[in-house]
């Protein structure tokens, strides 16, 4: 009987120099699939995510997710001692992820020229708000600004309400996934050329991509998408609807066949014969009538009964979950989307599982986020440093 297959990124060394949140989340995803990720933090200023959001026993819970599958070490990169140690680490590393303002690594003598000189196969992923060049490059950049600048906030919210920002790191999370893809693309290129390269990812760009064809619509038609709340300009009915037991469900009719099934289910089959019902765009022009038809049917049924009836009719519906519902949902349970991890500090923790399932070489959560600098000595010993040398570096506040 053979043992479990190695994770697909086993043998890949990643150094995570980034903070808040796109860069570190990218490194987390790589670690989930087997990469050896070393999280480098300033000795006196840990990654701010350790203090973001609720804590338990003084330990940040967000860090337990963001720091999982990473070894942690401390290093002050701004001085010569830290610079020299990072270059030694970089010599045997595949990927470095950083999100300092452009020019910061160069000021410390750790720019691309220096890193590439010690390791021509290195991939340097630079994740910033606005990219490495352009008029905004040196501005502080956060996901919130990307959500505003990309057009996301402008189309989110009720028609008569203000532009609406998401209450979580949407742009950062999208950028993290994009950065992971970019890193793997650069590594694939390295297989052909033997050379590493720089990944320049601006957080304002991936969210613009996922917003769809808005630039095309404006370029070709002068069309600017308005705020429509939960409705869509591309199909109808599409909304959230209240049920008889005070719950909420969401209905989508992106496919014409599904729209027809919904109308038959709610007892308004005559609407299918209307000339305007034949496309999503023209249905959207009649969203008030369609919402009334669907809403009047759903409000007479409990959430569970509505979901069951839609399922039997092969129409698209989902309950509107809060996190309590997510934790108990049978589909998420079947997929193990929320999985349990044993943590030495806090005991059993439940958190999101790895992002996708691989049949042959699956990823895994090996450990949750570790304490600040927990693996510093192990990592430096692996570089060949002795105990007295490490103690001297601590005395000099390099570590």
VEXRO-513076 format. One record per atom (N, C-alpha, C): residue in one letter; x, y, z. Coordinates in steps of 0.05 Angstrom, whole numbers, padded with zeros to 5 digits, always signed. Layout:
<sites>
AXYZ
...
</sites>
This chain:
<sites>
X+00017-00024+00000
X+00000+00000+00000
X+00018+00025+00000
X+00013+00043-00018
X+00029+00067-00020
X+00019+00089-00002
X+00036+00107+00006
X+00028+00129+00023
X+00015+00151+00007
X+00007+00172+00021
X-00007+00194+00006
X+00013+00208-00013
X+00002+00216-00035
X+00019+00230-00056
X+00028+00257-00045
X+00051+00265-00053
X+00062+00291-00045
X+00044+00313-00058
X+00041+00335-00043
X+00026+00357-00054
X+00040+00368-00078
X+00026+00380-00097
X+00037+00387-00123
X+00060+00408-00122
X+00060+00425-00101
X+00081+00445-00100
X+00103+00438-00079
X+00103+00413-00071
X+00125+00404-00053
X+00152+00409-00066
X+00170+00421-00051
X+00197+00427-00062
X+00199+00456-00071
X+00177+00471-00073
X+00177+00499-00080
X+00182+00516-00055
X+00201+00533-00056
X+00207+00551-00033
X+00197+00579-00039
X+00181+00590-00021
X+00169+00616-00024
X+00175+00633+00001
X+00184+00658-00003
X+00188+00676+00018
X+00166+00697+00017
X+00151+00700+00038
X+00129+00719+00040
X+00138+00744+00056
X+00143+00766+00042
X+00151+00791+00054
X+00127+00810+00057
X+00104+00802+00048
X+00081+00821+00044
X+00064+00822+00069
X+00047+00843+00069
X+00027+00847+00091
X+00001+00855+00078
X-00021+00851+00092
X-00047+00863+00087
X-00054+00866+00057
X-00068+00849+00043
X-00074+00822+00049
X-00069+00805+00023
X-00067+00818+00001
X-00066+00804-00025
X-00041+00786-00026
X-00017+00798-00021
X+00007+00783-00022
X+00008+00759-00003
X+00002+00764+00023
X+00002+00741+00042
X-00018+00720+00035
X-00042+00727+00025
X-00062+00707+00017
X-00052+00690-00006
X-00039+00703-00026
X-00027+00688-00047
X-00007+00667-00036
X+00010+00675-00018
X+00029+00657-00006
X+00015+00634+00009
X-00007+00641+00022
X-00023+00620+00036
X-00032+00599+00017
X-00043+00608-00006
X-00053+00589-00026
X-00030+00571-00037
X-00007+00582-00041
X+00016+00566-00050
X+00023+00546-00028
X+00023+00555-00003
X+00029+00537+00019
X+00009+00514+00022
X-00016+00521+00016
X-00037+00500+00018
X-00032+00476-00001
X-00017+00481-00022
X-00012+00460-00041
X+00017+00450-00040
X+00029+00454-00016
X+00055+00441-00011
X+00079+00458-00011
X+00078+00483-00020
X+00102+00500-00020
X+00112+00505+00008
X+00138+00506+00011
X+00150+00514+00037
X+00150+00544+00038
X+00132+00556+00053
X+00129+00585+00054
X+00142+00595+00080
X+00160+00614+00077
X+00173+00627+00100
X+00161+00655+00102
X+00147+00660+00123
X+00136+00687+00128
X+00156+00703+00144
X+00166+00725+00131
X+00186+00743+00143
X+00171+00767+00154
X+00175+00772+00180
X+00162+00795+00193
X+00183+00812+00207
X+00178+00837+00210
X+00196+00855+00225
X+00197+00846+00254
X+00221+00847+00267
X+00222+00838+00295
X+00204+00853+00314
X+00201+00879+00310
X+00184+00895+00328
X+00157+00902+00318
X+00152+00896+00292
X+00126+00903+00280
X+00115+00879+00265
X+00101+00861+00279
X+00090+00837+00265
X+00071+00845+00243
X+00065+00826+00226
X+00044+00830+00205
X+00019+00841+00218
X+00009+00864+00208
X-00015+00876+00221
X-00040+00857+00222
X-00040+00837+00204
X-00063+00819+00204
X-00065+00804+00230
X-00043+00802+00245
X-00044+00789+00272
X-00063+00804+00291
X-00066+00830+00286
X-00084+00846+00303
X-00110+00855+00291
X-00116+00845+00266
X-00140+00852+00253
X-00164+00835+00262
X-00186+00847+00269
X-00210+00832+00275
X-00209+00820+00303
X-00228+00803+00309
X-00230+00791+00336
X-00206+00774+00344
X-00201+00773+00370
X-00179+00757+00381
X-00191+00738+00402
X-00176+00717+00407
X-00183+00699+00429
X-00158+00694+00445
X-00160+00699+00471
X-00136+00697+00489
X-00113+00713+00479
X-00119+00737+00467
X-00099+00754+00457
X-00087+00746+00430
X-00097+00725+00418
X-00086+00715+00393
X-00105+00722+00370
X-00095+00735+00349
X-00112+00743+00327
X-00121+00719+00311
X-00147+00717+00306
X-00159+00694+00292
X-00155+00696+00262
X-00155+00720+00251
X-00150+00723+00222
X-00123+00712+00215
X-00103+00717+00232
X-00076+00707+00227
X-00076+00677+00225
X-00092+00663+00241
X-00093+00634+00241
X-00100+00624+00213
X-00117+00639+00198
X-00123+00631+00171
X-00101+00641+00152
X-00094+00666+00153
X-00075+00678+00134
X-00047+00666+00137
X-00040+00658+00161
X-00013+00648+00167
X-00010+00618+00165
X-00031+00604+00158
X-00029+00575+00158
X-00009+00565+00138
X+00002+00542+00144
X+00022+00529+00126
X+00047+00546+00121
X+00052+00565+00139
X+00076+00582+00136
X+00094+00579+00160
X+00120+00577+00155
X+00140+00580+00177
X+00145+00609+00181
X+00149+00617+00205
X+00151+00646+00211
X+00179+00653+00222
X+00190+00674+00212
X+00216+00684+00222
X+00215+00714+00223
X+00232+00726+00239
X+00235+00755+00241
X+00261+00763+00228
X+00260+00787+00215
X+00283+00798+00201
X+00278+00827+00195
X+00297+00844+00202
X+00295+00872+00195
X+00310+00876+00169
X+00295+00880+00148
X+00307+00882+00121
X+00320+00908+00116
X+00315+00928+00132
X+00325+00955+00126
X+00354+00960+00132
X+00367+00941+00146
X+00395+00943+00153
X+00412+00923+00139
X+00438+00926+00139
X+00456+00908+00124
X+00454+00879+00134
X+00451+00875+00160
X+00449+00847+00169
X+00425+00833+00158
X+00402+00846+00159
X+00378+00834+00147
X+00380+00831+00117
X+00392+00851+00104
X+00395+00849+00075
X+00412+00824+00068
X+00434+00820+00082
X+00451+00797+00075
X+00437+00771+00080
X+00422+00769+00101
X+00408+00744+00107
X+00387+00738+00086
X+00372+00759+00078
X+00352+00755+00057
X+00364+00746+00031
X+00387+00757+00024
X+00400+00749-00001
X+00409+00720+00001
X+00418+00711+00025
X+00425+00683+00028
X+00401+00665+00026
X+00379+00674+00037
X+00354+00658+00034
X+00345+00658+00004
X+00347+00681-00009
X+00338+00683-00037
X+00353+00665-00055
X+00379+00659-00048
X+00395+00643-00066
X+00384+00615-00070
X+00367+00606-00050
X+00356+00579-00052
X+00325+00580-00051
X+00314+00601-00063
X+00285+00606-00062
X+00274+00608-00091
X+00249+00599-00094
X+00237+00600-00121
X+00221+00625-00125
X+00207+00635-00103
X+00189+00657-00106
X+00192+00675-00081
X+00193+00701-00086
X+00191+00721-00065
X+00166+00738-00071
X+00149+00742-00051
X+00125+00758-00054
X+00128+00783-00036
X+00126+00807-00047
X+00129+00831-00031
X+00108+00852-00040
X+00101+00870-00021
X+00082+00891-00028
X+00090+00918-00016
X+00116+00923-00014
X+00125+00949-00006
X+00120+00969-00028
X+00120+00995-00022
X+00117+01015-00042
X+00140+01013-00062
X+00135+01018-00087
X+00157+01017-00107
X+00181+01032-00098
X+00205+01020-00101
X+00230+01032-00093
X+00240+01025-00066
X+00223+01013-00049
X+00231+01007-00022
X+00253+00985-00021
X+00248+00963-00035
X+00268+00942-00036
X+00294+00952-00048
X+00292+00969-00069
X+00316+00980-00081
X+00331+00997-00061
X+00317+01012-00045
X+00331+01029-00025
X+00346+01013-00005
X+00336+00988+00000
X+00349+00971+00019
X+00371+00953+00006
X+00375+00957-00020
X+00395+00940-00034
X+00384+00912-00039
X+00358+00910-00042
X+00345+00884-00046
X+00327+00885-00071
X+00334+00902-00090
X+00318+00904-00114
X+00322+00880-00132
X+00309+00881-00155
X+00310+00858-00174
X+00338+00852-00183
X+00354+00872-00187
X+00382+00867-00197
X+00397+00851-00176
X+00395+00858-00151
X+00410+00843-00130
X+00398+00815-00126
X+00372+00813-00126
X+00360+00786-00123
X+00365+00768-00146
X+00363+00779-00170
X+00368+00763-00194
X+00397+00754-00196
X+00415+00771-00186
X+00444+00764-00186
X+00450+00740-00169
X+00437+00738-00146
X+00442+00715-00128
X+00426+00690-00137
X+00405+00694-00153
X+00388+00671-00161
X+00374+00678-00187
X+00386+00672-00210
X+00374+00679-00236
X+00347+00665-00240
X+00341+00644-00225
X+00315+00629-00229
X+00293+00640-00211
X+00299+00660-00195
X+00279+00671-00177
X+00256+00685-00191
X+00232+00681-00181
X+00208+00697-00189
X+00202+00717-00167
X+00201+00742-00173
X+00194+00763-00154
X+00167+00774-00160
X+00148+00769-00142
X+00120+00778-00146
X+00117+00804-00130
X+00111+00826-00144
X+00108+00852-00131
X+00079+00860-00133
X+00066+00860-00110
X+00037+00865-00108
X+00033+00892-00094
X+00023+00912-00110
X+00019+00938-00099
X-00008+00949-00108
X-00017+00971-00095
X-00043+00982-00102
X-00045+00990-00131
X-00024+01003-00142
X-00025+01015-00168
X-00004+01006-00188
X+00012+00986-00180
X+00033+00977-00198
X+00059+00991-00194
X+00080+00984-00209
X+00107+00994-00205
X+00113+01020-00219
X+00095+01029-00236
X+00100+01054-00251
X+00073+01068-00255
X+00074+01093-00265
X+00050+01108-00270
X+00047+01130-00249
X+00029+01149-00253
X+00026+01172-00235
X+00018+01166-00207
X+00005+01142-00202
X-00004+01135-00175
X+00014+01115-00162
X+00036+01107-00174
X+00051+01084-00165
X+00061+01087-00136
X+00067+01111-00128
X+00079+01115-00101
X+00058+01122-00080
X+00033+01123-00088
X+00011+01127-00068
X+00008+01103-00050
X-00001+01106-00025
X-00009+01083-00009
X-00033+01070-00023
X-00033+01044-00025
X-00054+01030-00040
X-00066+01007-00024
X-00093+01008-00021
X-00107+00986-00007
X-00130+00976-00025
X-00140+00953-00018
X-00162+00942-00033
X-00186+00960-00035
X-00192+00975-00014
X-00215+00993-00014
X-00212+01013-00037
X-00188+01023-00042
X-00185+01042-00063
X-00189+01029-00090
X-00181+01003-00093
X-00186+00989-00118
X-00216+00984-00122
X-00230+00979-00101
X-00259+00974-00103
X-00273+01000-00112
X-00262+01023-00104
X-00273+01049-00112
X-00265+01055-00141
X-00239+01053-00147
X-00229+01061-00173
X-00238+01044-00196
X-00242+01018-00191
X-00248+00999-00212
X-00276+01002-00224
X-00293+01016-00210
X-00321+01017-00218
X-00339+00999-00202
X-00327+00982-00185
X-00344+00964-00169
X-00363+00979-00151
X-00353+00998-00135
X-00371+01013-00117
X-00392+01028-00131
X-00386+01039-00155
X-00405+01055-00170
X-00429+01039-00179
X-00427+01013-00183
X-00450+00997-00192
X-00462+00981-00170
X-00452+00984-00145
X-00461+00968-00123
X-00478+00986-00104
X-00501+00976-00097
X-00519+00991-00079
X-00546+00996-00093
X-00564+01008-00079
X-00590+01014-00089
X-00589+01038-00108
X-00607+01040-00127
X-00606+01062-00147
X-00605+01089-00135
X-00620+01094-00113
X-00621+01120-00101
X-00602+01123-00077
X-00585+01103-00073
X-00566+01103-00051
X-00538+01110-00060
X-00520+01111-00041
X-00492+01118-00047
X-00477+01094-00059
X-00455+01099-00073
X-00437+01077-00080
X-00430+01060-00055
X-00428+01034-00058
X-00426+01017-00035
X-00400+01000-00037
X-00385+01000-00016
X-00360+00984-00014
X-00366+00958+00000
X-00352+00937-00007
X-00357+00911+00007
X-00346+00912+00035
X-00358+00898+00055
X-00348+00899+00082
X-00327+00878+00088
X-00311+00871+00068
X-00290+00852+00070
X-00269+00857+00048
X-00247+00843+00048
X-00226+00849+00029
X-00230+00837+00002
X-00249+00846-00013
X-00256+00835-00039
X-00233+00838-00059
X-00225+00863-00064
X-00204+00868-00084
X-00178+00854-00077
X-00171+00854-00051
X-00147+00840-00042
X-00149+00810-00048
X-00172+00799-00043
X-00175+00770-00046
X-00174+00762-00076
X-00187+00779-00093
X-00185+00774-00122
X-00156+00776-00131
X-00142+00797-00121
X-00114+00801-00128
X-00097+00778-00119
X-00103+00766-00096
X-00088+00743-00086
X-00089+00720-00105
X-00114+00714-00114
X-00117+00692-00132
X-00103+00697-00159
X-00105+00722-00168
X-00091+00730-00193
X-00061+00728-00190
X-00051+00735-00166
X-00022+00734-00162
X-00013+00705-00161
X-00028+00687-00148
X-00021+00659-00148
X-00020+00648-00177
X-00039+00656-00193
X-00039+00648-00222
X-00014+00659-00236
X-00008+00685-00230
X+00015+00698-00243
X+00041+00684-00235
X+00043+00677-00210
X+00068+00664-00200
X+00071+00637-00214
X+00049+00621-00216
X+00051+00595-00229
X+00057+00598-00259
X+00046+00619-00271
X+00052+00625-00299
X+00082+00631-00303
X+00093+00648-00285
X+00121+00655-00287
X+00138+00630-00282
X+00130+00612-00264
X+00146+00588-00259
X+00145+00570-00283
X+00121+00569-00297
X+00119+00553-00321
X+00138+00564-00343
X+00139+00590-00345
X+00157+00603-00364
X+00186+00596-00357
X+00193+00595-00331
X+00220+00588-00323
X+00228+00560-00332
X+00209+00542-00334
X+00215+00515-00343
X+00226+00516-00371
X+00217+00535-00387
X+00226+00536-00415
X+00251+00553-00418
X+00253+00575-00403
X+00275+00593-00407
X+00298+00589-00387
X+00292+00577-00364
X+00312+00575-00343
X+00316+00600-00327
X+00301+00621-00333
X+00304+00647-00320
X+00278+00654-00305
X+00282+00666-00281
X+00260+00678-00267
X+00252+00705-00279
X+00232+00718-00267
X+00224+00744-00277
X+00208+00758-00255
X+00201+00783-00261
X+00185+00799-00242
X+00156+00798-00250
X+00139+00793-00230
X+00110+00796-00233
X+00102+00823-00221
X+00090+00840-00238
X+00081+00866-00229
X+00050+00865-00229
X+00038+00863-00205
X+00009+00861-00203
X-00002+00885-00187
X-00019+00900-00200
X-00032+00923-00188
X-00060+00914-00178
X-00066+00918-00153
X-00092+00909-00142
X-00116+00921-00156
X-00112+00945-00169
X-00134+00957-00183
X-00142+00942-00209
X-00125+00923-00218
X-00131+00911-00244
X-00147+00885-00243
X-00141+00865-00226
X-00157+00841-00226
X-00187+00846-00221
X-00194+00864-00203
X-00222+00869-00198
X-00235+00882-00222
X-00220+00897-00237
X-00231+00909-00262
X-00237+00887-00282
X-00221+00866-00283
X-00226+00844-00301
X-00251+00829-00293
X-00255+00824-00268
X-00279+00808-00260
X-00305+00824-00262
X-00303+00850-00266
X-00327+00866-00269
X-00340+00862-00297
X-00326+00848-00314
X-00339+00841-00340
X-00334+00861-00362
X-00353+00862-00381
X-00348+00877-00406
X-00354+00907-00404
X-00353+00919-00381
X-00361+00947-00379
X-00344+00965-00396
X-00317+00961-00398
X-00302+00978-00417
X-00311+00976-00446
X-00318+00951-00454
X-00328+00947-00481
X-00355+00961-00485
X-00372+00958-00466
X-00398+00971-00468
X-00395+01001-00472
X-00378+01013-00455
X-00374+01042-00457
X-00360+01050-00483
X-00340+01034-00491
X-00325+01040-00515
X-00342+01039-00540
X-00359+01019-00541
X-00375+01015-00566
X-00402+01029-00565
X-00413+01032-00541
X-00441+01043-00539
X-00444+01068-00522
X-00422+01075-00508
X-00425+01097-00489
X-00442+01090-00465
X-00445+01064-00460
X-00463+01055-00439
X-00448+01054-00412
X-00460+01066-00391
X-00449+01066-00364
X-00469+01051-00347
X-00460+01029-00336
X-00478+01012-00319
X-00486+01027-00294
X-00512+01028-00289
X-00522+01042-00265
X-00523+01023-00241
X-00527+01035-00217
X-00533+01018-00194
X-00562+01007-00196
X-00565+00981-00191
X-00591+00969-00194
X-00598+00952-00169
X-00583+00955-00147
X-00589+00939-00124
X-00583+00910-00130
X-00601+00892-00122
X-00598+00864-00128
X-00607+00856-00156
X-00618+00874-00170
X-00627+00868-00197
X-00603+00870-00217
X-00608+00858-00241
X-00588+00858-00261
X-00599+00872-00286
X-00582+00885-00301
X-00590+00895-00327
X-00589+00874-00349
X-00580+00850-00342
X-00576+00830-00362
X-00597+00807-00362
X-00612+00805-00340
X-00633+00785-00338
X-00652+00791-00316
X-00675+00779-00316
X-00695+00781-00295
X-00714+00758-00298
X-00726+00749-00276
X-00723+00759-00248
X-00696+00751-00237
X-00684+00769-00222
X-00659+00765-00208
X-00659+00783-00184
X-00662+00771-00160
X-00665+00788-00136
X-00664+00770-00112
X-00666+00783-00088
X-00671+00768-00064
X-00700+00772-00056
X-00712+00752-00044
X-00741+00752-00038
X-00745+00741-00010
X-00763+00754+00005
X-00769+00746+00032
X-00789+00723+00032
X-00785+00704+00050
X-00803+00680+00052
X-00822+00684+00075
X-00841+00666+00077
X-00862+00669+00097
X-00852+00666+00126
X-00829+00653+00129
X-00818+00651+00156
X-00796+00671+00162
X-00796+00693+00146
X-00778+00715+00152
X-00749+00711+00143
X-00745+00690+00127
X-00718+00685+00115
X-00717+00698+00087
X-00694+00694+00075
X-00689+00706+00048
X-00678+00684+00030
X-00685+00687+00004
X-00674+00669-00017
X-00665+00687-00040
X-00646+00677-00056
X-00638+00690-00080
X-00645+00673-00104
X-00655+00687-00125
X-00663+00673-00150
X-00648+00685-00173
X-00639+00667-00191
X-00625+00676-00215
X-00637+00663-00239
X-00639+00678-00261
X-00650+00667-00286
X-00632+00674-00309
X-00606+00670-00306
X-00587+00676-00327
X-00593+00661-00353
X-00603+00636-00350
X-00610+00620-00373
X-00640+00623-00380
X-00646+00625-00405
X-00674+00628-00414
X-00691+00605-00404
X-00681+00581-00406
X-00697+00558-00398
X-00704+00559-00368
X-00686+00569-00352
X-00691+00572-00323
X-00712+00593-00318
X-00711+00615-00333
X-00731+00636-00330
X-00759+00626-00335
X-00761+00609-00356
X-00787+00598-00363
X-00797+00579-00341
X-00778+00563-00330
X-00787+00544-00308
X-00796+00560-00284
X-00783+00582-00277
X-00791+00598-00254
X-00819+00609-00258
X-00825+00619-00282
X-00852+00630-00287
X-00874+00608-00285
X-00867+00585-00295
X-00887+00563-00293
X-00891+00556-00263
X-00870+00554-00248
X-00872+00547-00220
X-00888+00567-00204
X-00885+00593-00210
X-00899+00613-00194
X-00927+00619-00205
X-00936+00604-00225
X-00963+00607-00235
X-00967+00630-00254
X-00945+00639-00267
X-00948+00661-00286
X-00937+00653-00314
X-00945+00629-00323
X-00934+00618-00348
X-00942+00636-00372
X-00963+00652-00369
X-00971+00669-00392
X-00950+00690-00399
X-00933+00697-00379
X-00912+00717-00385
X-00891+00706-00405
X-00888+00680-00406
X-00869+00668-00424
X-00875+00675-00453
X-00901+00679-00459
X-00909+00685-00487
X-00906+00714-00495
X-00899+00731-00475
X-00895+00759-00482
X-00871+00762-00500
X-00872+00780-00520
X-00850+00784-00538
X-00824+00791-00524
X-00826+00806-00502
X-00802+00815-00488
X-00789+00793-00471
X-00803+00771-00467
X-00792+00750-00449
X-00769+00734-00462
X-00765+00738-00487
X-00746+00720-00502
X-00717+00725-00497
X-00709+00746-00483
X-00680+00750-00478
X-00677+00762-00450
X-00654+00758-00438
X-00649+00768-00412
X-00650+00798-00410
X-00640+00812-00431
X-00639+00841-00431
X-00667+00853-00432
X-00685+00842-00449
X-00712+00853-00450
X-00728+00844-00426
X-00722+00821-00414
X-00736+00814-00389
X-00728+00834-00367
X-00703+00843-00367
X-00695+00862-00347
X-00710+00888-00349
X-00720+00895-00373
X-00736+00919-00375
X-00763+00917-00362
X-00771+00892-00355
X-00796+00887-00342
X-00792+00874-00314
X-00770+00883-00301
X-00763+00870-00276
X-00784+00875-00254
X-00797+00898-00254
X-00817+00903-00233
X-00839+00882-00235
X-00850+00876-00258
X-00871+00857-00262
X-00862+00829-00254
X-00838+00822-00263
X-00827+00795-00257
X-00821+00792-00228
X-00810+00812-00215
X-00804+00811-00187
X-00830+00808-00171
X-00851+00821-00179
X-00876+00819-00165
X-00887+00791-00167
X-00885+00779-00191
X-00895+00752-00195
X-00880+00732-00177
X-00854+00734-00177
X-00838+00715-00162
X-00841+00720-00132
X-00839+00746-00124
X-00840+00753-00096
X-00867+00745-00084
X-00889+00749-00098
X-00915+00742-00087
X-00918+00712-00082
X-00904+00696-00099
X-00905+00667-00094
X-00887+00659-00071
X-00863+00670-00070
X-00844+00662-00050
X-00853+00670-00022
X-00865+00693-00019
X-00873+00703+00007
X-00895+00686+00019
X-00907+00669+00004
X-00928+00650+00014
X-00916+00623+00022
X-00890+00620+00020
X-00877+00595+00026
X-00854+00599+00046
X-00848+00579+00062
X-00825+00580+00079
X-00800+00578+00061
X-00777+00584+00073
X-00752+00582+00058
X-00747+00554+00048
X-00750+00535+00066
X-00744+00507+00059
X-00764+00497+00037
X-00789+00505+00039
X-00809+00496+00019
X-00803+00509-00008
X-00796+00535-00007
X-00789+00549-00033
X-00765+00536-00046
X-00744+00531-00031
X-00720+00518-00042
X-00727+00491-00053
X-00743+00475-00039
X-00750+00449-00048
X-00766+00450-00074
X-00785+00468-00075
X-00802+00471-00099
X-00785+00479-00123
X-00767+00498-00120
X-00750+00507-00141
X-00732+00484-00150
X-00722+00469-00131
X-00704+00447-00138
X-00719+00426-00155
X-00743+00420-00148
X-00759+00400-00163
X-00765+00411-00191
X-00768+00437-00194
X-00774+00450-00220
X-00748+00455-00236
X-00725+00448-00225
X-00699+00452-00238
X-00695+00482-00244
X-00704+00498-00224
X-00700+00527-00226
X-00679+00535-00205
X-00665+00557-00209
X-00641+00565-00193
X-00649+00582-00170
X-00644+00572-00146
X-00650+00587-00121
X-00629+00579-00100
X-00624+00597-00082
X-00606+00590-00059
X-00615+00606-00035
X-00614+00594-00011
X-00619+00610+00013
X-00598+00631+00017
X-00605+00653+00029
X-00586+00674+00036
X-00575+00667+00063
X-00550+00657+00064
X-00538+00647+00089
X-00523+00670+00103
X-00524+00669+00130
X-00503+00682+00145
X-00483+00661+00153
X-00461+00668+00167
X-00440+00649+00172
X-00450+00625+00189
X-00470+00629+00205
X-00481+00606+00220
X-00493+00585+00202
X-00507+00594+00181
X-00518+00576+00162
X-00496+00562+00145
X-00475+00577+00138
X-00453+00566+00123
X-00441+00542+00138
X-00437+00546+00164
X-00424+00525+00179
X-00440+00499+00181
X-00466+00502+00176
X-00483+00478+00179
X-00494+00468+00152
X-00488+00482+00130
X-00500+00475+00104
X-00490+00447+00095
X-00508+00430+00087
X-00500+00402+00079
X-00482+00401+00055
X-00484+00420+00036
X-00466+00419+00013
X-00438+00427+00021
X-00435+00448+00037
X-00409+00455+00046
X-00397+00432+00063
X-00414+00419+00079
X-00404+00396+00095
X-00395+00373+00077
X-00410+00368+00056
X-00402+00346+00038
X-00375+00352+00025
X-00370+00377+00018
X-00345+00385+00005
X-00323+00389+00025
X-00329+00389+00051
X-00310+00396+00072
X-00298+00424+00068
X-00316+00442+00059
X-00307+00469+00053
X-00298+00484+00079
X-00310+00478+00101
X-00301+00487+00127
X-00290+00463+00142
X-00264+00464+00147
X-00252+00440+00158
X-00239+00446+00185
X-00234+00425+00201
X-00223+00429+00227
X-00192+00426+00227
X-00179+00444+00241
X-00149+00443+00243
X-00142+00444+00273
X-00124+00427+00281
X-00116+00427+00309
X-00093+00447+00312
X-00096+00465+00332
X-00077+00487+00336
X-00065+00485+00364
X-00038+00486+00367
X-00027+00483+00393
X-00035+00506+00412
X-00040+00529+00402
X-00047+00552+00419
X-00077+00553+00427
X-00095+00547+00408
X-00123+00551+00413
X-00139+00525+00412
X-00127+00502+00406
X-00141+00477+00403
X-00154+00475+00376
X-00176+00459+00373
X-00188+00455+00347
X-00200+00481+00336
X-00194+00487+00311
X-00204+00511+00297
X-00219+00502+00272
X-00240+00515+00265
X-00253+00510+00240
X-00249+00535+00222
X-00240+00529+00197
X-00234+00551+00178
X-00239+00540+00150
X-00237+00558+00130
X-00240+00550+00102
X-00218+00530+00095
X-00226+00510+00079
X-00207+00490+00070
X-00191+00501+00046
X-00174+00485+00035
X-00159+00494+00011
X-00179+00500-00011
X-00169+00516-00031
X-00188+00529-00050
X-00201+00509-00069
X-00187+00487-00077
X-00199+00469-00096
X-00188+00441-00090
X-00201+00421-00100
X-00194+00393-00096
X-00179+00382-00120
X-00156+00369-00115
X-00141+00355-00136
X-00143+00325-00131
X-00149+00309-00151
X-00154+00281-00147
X-00129+00265-00141
X-00106+00274-00152
X-00082+00259-00149
X-00062+00270-00129
X-00060+00296-00127
X-00040+00309-00109
X-00054+00331-00094
X-00071+00324-00075
X-00087+00345-00062
X-00071+00363-00043
X-00081+00387-00039
X-00070+00404-00019
X-00080+00397+00009
X-00070+00411+00029
X-00078+00406+00057
X-00070+00429+00075
X-00084+00432+00097
X-00076+00450+00118
X-00059+00435+00138
X-00034+00440+00138
X-00016+00426+00156
X-00015+00438+00184
X-00018+00464+00186
X-00019+00478+00211
X-00031+00505+00207
X-00043+00516+00229
X-00053+00543+00228
X-00031+00563+00233
X-00037+00589+00231
X-00017+00610+00233
X-00001+00607+00259
X+00026+00609+00257
X+00043+00604+00280
X+00051+00630+00293
X+00062+00629+00317
X+00070+00653+00331
X+00091+00669+00317
X+00093+00694+00323
X+00112+00712+00311
X+00141+00702+00315
X+00155+00697+00293
X+00182+00688+00294
X+00187+00660+00304
X+00167+00643+00304
X+00170+00617+00316
X+00191+00599+00304
X+00197+00603+00278
X+00215+00585+00264
X+00242+00599+00257
X+00247+00622+00269
X+00271+00637+00261
X+00296+00620+00264
X+00300+00608+00287
X+00325+00593+00291
X+00327+00569+00272
X+00305+00555+00268
X+00306+00532+00250
X+00314+00540+00222
X+00303+00562+00213
X+00308+00572+00185
X+00337+00580+00183
X+00347+00596+00202
X+00374+00606+00201
X+00394+00583+00205
X+00388+00564+00221
X+00406+00541+00224
X+00408+00526+00198
X+00385+00525+00183
X+00386+00513+00157
X+00403+00528+00137
X+00408+00553+00142
X+00427+00569+00126
X+00456+00565+00134
X+00460+00551+00156
X+00487+00546+00165
X+00496+00563+00188
X+00478+00580+00199
X+00486+00597+00221
X+00488+00581+00247
X+00506+00589+00264
X+00510+00575+00290
X+00493+00589+00311
X+00491+00576+00334
X+00476+00588+00356
X+00487+00615+00365
X+00514+00617+00369
X+00525+00644+00376
X+00520+00665+00355
X+00521+00658+00329
X+00515+00677+00308
X+00486+00687+00309
X+00468+00669+00314
X+00440+00676+00316
X+00436+00694+00341
X+00449+00688+00363
X+00447+00704+00387
X+00457+00732+00382
X+00479+00734+00367
X+00491+00760+00361
X+00472+00777+00344
X+00459+00764+00325
X+00440+00778+00308
X+00416+00788+00324
X+00408+00772+00343
X+00386+00781+00361
X+00395+00806+00377
X+00419+00805+00387
X+00430+00827+00402
X+00431+00853+00386
X+00436+00849+00360
X+00438+00872+00342
X+00410+00881+00331
X+00389+00866+00340
X+00362+00871+00332
X+00357+00868+00302
X+00373+00851+00290
X+00368+00843+00262
X+00345+00823+00262
X+00342+00807+00283
X+00321+00787+00286
X+00301+00796+00306
</sites>
